[in-house]
């Protein structure tokens, strides 16, 4: 299937996420609505994985490039960020360790439970 058709499907789901964000008065970003819609469409078979595989793979490969504008924006906001750098760095470090720990514990729990069920 052509990449253009695959990108069109992904963009259509993203657009539906934008529409939901506009219609629903919830503090949820449009991108999250789009991801949830894509998950629903993939799980229900409305969209087959093969219908978006190549385009999704390409988008994942270039994902680091997408962070460059945000990084440049942070450098421009340095005067505002400098006074809160310590607390932000500490919070980031603490929450990263917390997320890694919780993920590891949950993964070990699931693996043990799966082994017991066999």
trRosetta pair geometry for C-beta under 8 A, 3 or more apart (Angstrom, degrees):
i j d omega theta_ij theta_ji phi_ij phi_ji
1 5 5.4 -94 169 72 102 130
1 6 6.1 115 112 -52 113 98
1 50 7.1 117 7 143 127 86
1 51 6.2 -3 54 -128 172 53
1 54 7.6 -176 72 21 85 124
2 5 4.8 95 67 5 86 100
2 6 7.1 -155 99 -3 47 87
3 6 5.5 -58 -149 40 38 112
3 7 6.0 37 155 -18 72 105
3 54 5.8 -97 -98 111 83 123
3 55 5.6 135 -154 -78 75 90
3 58 7.3 38 -142 -7 123 153
4 7 5.9 -52 -144 38 29 109
4 8 6.2 35 153 -24 62 107
5 8 5.5 -53 -148 33 31 116
5 9 6.7 34 153 -21 63 100
5 51 7.7 -84 127 -166 105 81
6 9 5.8 -50 -154 30 33 111
6 10 6.6 28 151 -13 64 105
6 51 6.5 172 -109 158 80 52
6 52 5.1 142 -158 -120 94 46
6 53 7.5 -83 -135 42 141 46
6 54 5.7 158 14 63 175 90
6 55 3.5 179 122 -13 117 127
6 56 7.6 -106 168 -17 119 72
7 10 5.7 -56 -149 40 35 110
7 11 6.0 33 154 -18 69 108
7 55 4.8 -168 -65 -137 64 141
8 11 5.7 -55 -142 41 29 110
8 12 6.2 35 155 -25 64 106
9 12 5.7 -53 -148 32 29 114
9 13 6.7 26 155 -15 63 103
9 47 6.2 132 180 -130 132 128
9 51 6.0 76 -29 142 175 105
9 52 5.5 -116 90 -83 130 102
9 55 7.7 148 52 49 97 151
10 13 5.9 -55 -153 36 32 108
10 14 6.4 33 149 -18 65 107
10 38 7.6 21 -129 -105 68 130
10 52 5.8 119 -61 -140 96 118
10 55 5.7 -147 -12 119 137 134
10 56 6.9 165 -87 -73 136 79
10 59 7.5 -170 177 -31 167 153
11 14 5.4 -53 -146 38 35 115
11 15 6.2 41 152 -23 67 103
12 15 5.5 -50 -147 34 31 114
12 16 6.6 35 151 -19 63 101
13 16 5.6 -48 -150 34 35 113
13 17 6.7 42 147 -21 62 101
13 34 5.5 107 134 -159 83 85
13 37 5.3 179 -163 104 95 117
13 38 4.9 78 164 -74 154 87
13 41 6.6 -108 -106 9 127 152
13 47 7.6 -42 -63 -34 132 159
14 17 5.4 -50 -156 32 36 117
14 18 6.7 39 146 -20 65 100
14 30 7.7 68 -175 141 69 104
14 31 7.4 -8 -138 -114 91 62
14 34 4.5 24 -114 -132 50 147
15 18 5.4 -49 -153 32 38 114
15 19 6.5 40 148 -20 66 101
16 19 5.4 -48 -148 34 37 115
16 20 6.5 39 152 -19 65 101
16 33 7.5 -137 115 133 72 107
16 34 6.8 127 71 -107 77 73
16 37 5.5 173 98 -171 124 172
17 20 5.7 -51 -148 36 32 111
17 21 6.4 36 151 -21 64 105
17 30 4.6 111 133 174 93 74
17 31 6.4 72 144 -103 149 17
17 32 7.4 156 -158 67 124 37
17 33 3.7 149 -147 91 80 94
17 34 2.8 -66 -35 -56 153 78
17 35 7.5 60 -101 1 145 51
17 36 7.8 127 -108 42 104 83
17 37 5.8 -140 -68 13 86 131
18 21 5.5 -53 -149 34 32 115
18 22 6.5 32 152 -19 64 105
18 30 4.5 34 -94 -160 53 142
18 33 7.7 -177 -35 73 24 129
18 34 7.5 24 -27 -60 64 112
19 22 5.7 -56 -152 36 32 111
19 23 6.2 19 156 -11 67 112
20 23 5.8 -64 -140 44 30 104
20 24 5.6 1 173 4 72 116
20 30 7.2 144 66 -131 84 72
20 33 4.3 -171 77 -170 132 149
20 37 7.5 -179 -13 -52 146 127
21 24 6.8 -58 -120 48 19 90
21 28 6.9 -131 -109 89 83 78
21 29 6.9 -16 -110 174 133 29
21 30 3.6 -68 -25 -84 151 85
21 33 5.6 -148 -51 7 85 146
22 30 8.0 29 -28 -94 72 117
24 28 7.3 -6 98 42 126 113
24 33 7.9 159 36 -97 132 138
28 32 5.2 -107 177 75 95 130
28 33 6.1 106 122 -51 117 91
29 32 4.9 98 65 1 82 100
29 33 7.4 -145 102 -1 48 84
30 33 5.5 -52 -154 36 41 114
30 34 6.3 44 149 -22 69 104
31 34 5.4 -51 -149 36 35 116
31 35 6.4 37 152 -20 66 102
32 35 5.7 -49 -147 35 34 111
32 36 6.4 34 154 -17 65 105
33 36 5.8 -57 -148 38 30 110
33 37 6.2 31 153 -19 65 107
34 37 5.7 -54 -146 37 30 112
34 38 6.3 31 155 -20 65 105
35 38 5.7 -53 -147 35 31 111
35 39 6.4 34 153 -20 64 104
36 39 5.6 -52 -150 35 32 113
36 40 6.4 32 152 -18 65 105
37 40 5.6 -54 -148 37 32 111
37 41 6.2 30 155 -18 67 107
38 41 5.7 -54 -143 39 31 110
38 42 6.2 28 157 -16 65 108
38 47 7.3 -51 -148 55 66 147
39 42 5.9 -58 -145 40 27 107
39 43 6.1 22 158 -16 65 111
40 43 5.9 -59 -142 40 27 107
40 44 6.0 10 164 -5 65 114
40 46 7.7 13 121 26 75 127
41 44 6.3 -63 -138 46 24 100
41 46 4.3 -84 -150 69 77 112
41 47 4.2 38 143 13 114 107
42 45 7.8 37 -179 -69 26 27
42 46 7.9 -67 -48 51 22 76
42 47 5.7 -45 -77 76 59 94
42 48 7.9 92 -131 -137 67 14
42 49 6.4 63 -144 -73 109 75
45 48 6.8 17 -155 -79 64 71
47 51 5.4 -126 -170 71 79 133
47 52 6.3 28 164 -17 123 122
48 51 4.6 101 62 -8 79 105
49 52 6.8 -85 -161 50 36 85
49 53 5.6 57 151 -65 77 100
50 53 5.5 -26 -126 -8 35 123
52 55 5.7 -71 -163 54 62 106
52 56 5.0 61 143 -28 92 113
53 56 6.0 -65 -144 39 21 108
53 57 6.2 22 160 -20 62 109
54 57 5.7 -55 -148 35 29 113
54 58 6.5 30 154 -19 63 105
55 58 5.7 -52 -151 35 33 113
55 59 6.4 32 152 -18 65 106
56 59 5.7 -54 -148 37 33 111
56 60 6.4 34 153 -20 65 105
57 60 5.8 -54 -148 35 31 111
57 61 6.4 33 153 -22 64 105
58 61 5.7 -55 -151 33 32 113
58 62 6.6 7 161 0 67 108
59 62 6.4 -67 -145 47 29 94
59 63 6.7 62 151 -63 62 84
60 63 5.6 -19 -156 -25 35 120
62 65 4.9 -38 -179 29 81 121
62 66 6.8 91 128 -30 81 93
63 66 5.5 -50 -158 22 43 117
63 67 7.5 40 151 -21 66 97
64 67 5.9 -54 -163 24 44 111
64 68 8.0 63 144 -39 64 87
65 68 5.9 -27 -170 -7 48 117
66 69 7.6 -45 -179 24 44 98
67 70 5.4 -60 -160 44 57 113
67 71 5.9 60 144 -27 82 105
68 71 5.6 -56 -146 36 32 112
68 72 6.4 31 157 -18 66 105
69 72 5.7 -54 -147 37 33 111
69 73 6.3 39 153 -22 65 104
70 73 5.5 -52 -151 34 34 116
70 74 6.6 37 151 -21 64 100
71 74 5.7 -50 -153 31 35 112
71 75 6.8 34 150 -18 64 101
72 75 5.7 -51 -152 33 36 111
72 76 6.6 35 150 -18 65 104
73 76 5.7 -56 -152 36 34 111
73 77 6.4 20 154 -9 66 111
74 77 5.7 -65 -145 45 34 103
74 78 7.4 73 149 -65 60 69
74 81 6.8 29 -167 -35 82 163
75 78 5.8 -3 -165 -42 41 110
77 80 5.0 -49 179 45 85 112
77 81 5.5 81 119 -23 91 109
78 81 5.6 -67 -135 45 32 106
78 82 5.9 51 166 -47 70 97
79 82 6.1 -34 -143 6 26 118
80 83 7.8 -63 180 25 33 97
81 84 6.3 -86 -160 55 47 90
81 85 6.1 75 147 -71 81 84
81 88 7.4 -41 -164 13 93 159
82 85 5.7 -22 -150 -26 32 118
84 87 5.5 -55 -168 50 75 107
84 88 5.4 74 134 -25 90 108
85 88 5.9 -64 -143 42 27 109
85 89 6.0 26 161 -20 66 111
86 89 6.0 -59 -145 37 24 108
86 90 6.3 20 159 -15 63 109
87 90 5.7 -56 -143 39 31 110
87 91 6.1 30 159 -18 66 108
88 91 5.8 -55 -144 39 28 110
88 92 6.2 30 156 -20 64 109
89 92 5.7 -55 -146 37 28 112
89 93 6.3 28 156 -17 64 107
90 93 5.9 -56 -147 38 29 110
90 94 6.1 26 157 -16 65 111
91 94 5.8 -57 -142 40 28 109
91 95 6.0 18 163 -11 66 111
92 95 6.3 -59 -140 42 24 102
92 96 6.1 28 159 -23 62 110
93 96 5.9 -58 -147 34 26 112
93 97 6.5 21 158 -14 63 106
94 97 6.1 -59 -151 38 29 107
94 98 6.2 28 152 -19 65 111
95 98 5.3 -52 -142 39 35 116
95 99 6.1 37 158 -20 68 104
96 99 6.0 -54 -146 36 28 107
96 100 6.4 26 155 -16 63 108
97 100 5.8 -57 -146 39 30 110
97 101 6.2 31 156 -20 65 108
98 101 5.8 -57 -147 36 28 110
98 102 6.3 23 159 -14 65 108
99 102 6.0 -55 -142 40 29 107
99 103 6.1 31 157 -20 64 110
100 103 5.8 -56 -145 38 27 113
100 104 6.3 28 156 -20 63 108
101 104 5.8 -57 -149 36 29 110
101 105 6.3 24 157 -16 65 107
102 105 5.8 -56 -145 38 31 109
102 106 6.2 27 159 -15 66 109
103 106 6.0 -58 -144 40 27 108
103 107 6.1 27 157 -20 63 110
104 107 5.7 -57 -145 38 27 111
104 108 6.3 26 158 -17 64 106
105 108 5.9 -55 -148 37 29 109
105 109 6.3 33 152 -21 63 107
106 109 5.5 -53 -149 35 32 116
106 110 6.4 31 154 -18 66 105
107 110 5.8 -54 -147 36 31 109
107 111 6.3 29 155 -17 65 107
108 111 5.7 -55 -144 38 31 110
108 112 6.2 31 157 -18 66 107
109 112 5.9 -57 -147 37 27 109
109 113 6.2 24 156 -17 64 110
110 113 5.8 -57 -145 39 29 111
110 114 6.2 31 156 -22 64 108
111 114 5.7 -55 -147 35 29 112
111 115 6.5 29 154 -19 64 105
112 115 5.8 -56 -150 36 31 110
112 116 6.4 30 153 -19 65 107
113 116 5.7 -53 -148 36 33 112
113 117 6.4 32 154 -20 64 109
114 117 5.8 -58 -150 35 31 113
114 118 7.0 40 152 -34 61 99
115 118 6.0 -48 -158 14 35 114
